[in-house]
Amino acid sequence: MRGTNFQAATFSVSELKAATTQAECLKVEEPPPHVGSARKEIVNGVTFTVIETDGIASGNLIDGYVYRSFHRDKCYELDVRIAFSNPANADPGTMKNFDVKAVISVSNRC
């Protein structure tokens, strides 16, 4: 994504063994601030609750997308983190915004 403000992205999959009920599983204690309300999304036929978070530090930003599903009596979490810079901190015309949906789409296909 040359020429954009994209810096890095991570994707992880975890089974949260401490969460033994759906209520425990869907209680996401991510650091604030949460962005908007939780929403439902289907990934490969499995329904997930999605919570968005964000963070800012010195002109850099991190968007977080936490996907949780209580499926077959187990709690699963898909976690996507995307780091990018504020294009306002670059010289005019040298950097454009990247497509965040394209990054999330790639992670959901994994």
Secondary structure, DSSP 8 states (H G I E B T S, - for coil): -TTBSEEEEEEEEEE-TT--SHHHHH-----S-EEEEEEEEEETTEEEEEEEEEEEETTEEEEEEEEEEEETTEEEEEEEEEEEE-GGGS-TTS-B---HHHHHHHHHT-
